[in-house]
């Protein structure tokens, strides 16, 4: 057992790939012969005890000598994004970078507003006050007053202060005490016999053939944290059938307060890669709860049965962020029978599902909400969903689905009180978004805000039993059929406001059975439509200019269309930039992996729509989305 306070520096040296002090060279580019000086620099970033209300950092009051040797070039240093860990109720001193640029100009650092950040006497230092368990992204702007300013991010994860640190390695031994990488355990099974609320397990790089399946819980304010030492470098890849990550409750035990961070999950056989679940018809107070999974990806292996790649079912009060899901499975992600679940900054793609062991023509979906209430789904991208396999006809497939039905396994009926904020549906076979309930399972009181559907068959379909839905500020374009289709079957009190429909092959807005624009059960206001194949233009003078798909230039006071530039947090639009997309290099490495694409039939030889356009582009996700309409990405999006 290792005390967190006494062992914090070892943790930082394990977690941070580069020095927290940001040198002039990018991460990974330093001379190995200089490792001793790099280690010394890491020790200048320390945790302090603030129980007496004052900082007690081991840093000296003298400004660190971080200046690089001068060169003849007047350029800004290169800065890399950083990922740091702090303990709750501590003060973390962060040296953001050198005081001067390469020719001696003084650098000015500006930090995005945060109640957790305090300035110091030194312009290149800040103090981060970790007074609660959270994850915060700090955006740092750097200028020398001459060159174009640059930005980078520092992500700070605050974990419990009183817990213990343990280690797991593929070269470990369960007879060890787990106190260091040199004395690491070998299996999760061993870890669960020791871990207690507030403890953290660090998992070394490698491949693990064992399901990560918690058997004990954390507590409120003291979760059990399972974290990859290096994000994306610890893979759980099963060789026998089963999920890679499984968090499961039943009537005899509720699993709660678990945080899982930084893994690649690859299931085996007819199982989800990641499943967070409770037994059928469980009472809400016994559901799996307070689970956080972040910075992790899922590759699906289920081709025959009704299996979701990343499945969340009968779960409450949980968070899933900065993730990706693709591969074999009927749906990439589904939240079923759950309440108060937040999913944010997720990339999803349906690739392939034969379905011959179930109902082969059932809908194939990128991101589905099914009989779930009061959820928040923000800054999600579903793109490049594949066509149907030969002999299959999944007519109601979609990038996003809002589904309500009567089932024997869910606690709730219908999808109610949910919100989709700043989401993108791009180049998906069939519908960008599809909403359908039934008479006893109505989709009610949902909000869709800043939603962009582009390059789908229908931009959006409101099919049946959808009520009190607010659809505000959206872009619906380049659909091969209509921008919006409303089937007018028990659809009531639905509002379309500030929509921009353009370049759709048929109507911008279509009410089935009426062949026109307005329907008795639908309110349209402040909408614009231009350049569609059928129907007249609507308020064309207020059409925004679409140089960038996610950032239209709008007419002041007559705003139309969706904007996806800044992050949403808990349904509230912030001033924190969404781009560059977090973890995009890791995500592309996996979702565009040639072996996975070949195995899931996502190759051009299979015909139109099979090769994912993003992967074919060779671009980062940020570049691909921003340059989708043919214009060069604006300066300042990347640091």
Secondary structure, 3 states (H helix, E strand, C coil): CEECCCCHHHHHHHHCCCCCCCCCCCCCCCCHHHHHHHHHHHCCCCEEECCCCCCCCCCCCCCCCCCCCCCCCCCCCCCCCEEEEEECCEEEEEECCCCECCCCCECEEEECCCCCEEECCCCCEEEEEECCCCEEEEEEEEECCCCCCEEEEEEEEEECCCCEEEEECCCCCCCCCCCCCCCCECCHHHHHCCCCCCCEEEECCEEECCCECCCCCCECCECEEEEECCCCCEEEECCCCECCEEEEEECCECCEEEEEECEEEECECCCCCEEEEECCCCCHHHCEEEEEEECCEEEEECCCCCCEEEEEECEEEEEEEEEEEEEECCEEEEEECCEEEEEEEEEECCCECCCCCCCCCCCCEEEEEECCECCEEEEEEEECCCCCCCCCCCCCCEEEEEECCCCCCCCCCCCECCEEECCEEECCCCEEEEEECECCECEECCEEEEEEEECCCECEEEEEEEECCEEEEEEEECCCCCCEEEEEEEEECEEEEEEEEECCCCCCEEECCCCECCCCCEEEECCEEECCCCCCCECHHHCCECCCCCECECCCCCCCCCECCEEEECCEEEEEECCCCCCHHHHHHHHCCHHHHHHCCCCHHHCCCCCCHHHHHCCCHHHHHHCCCCCCCCCCCCC
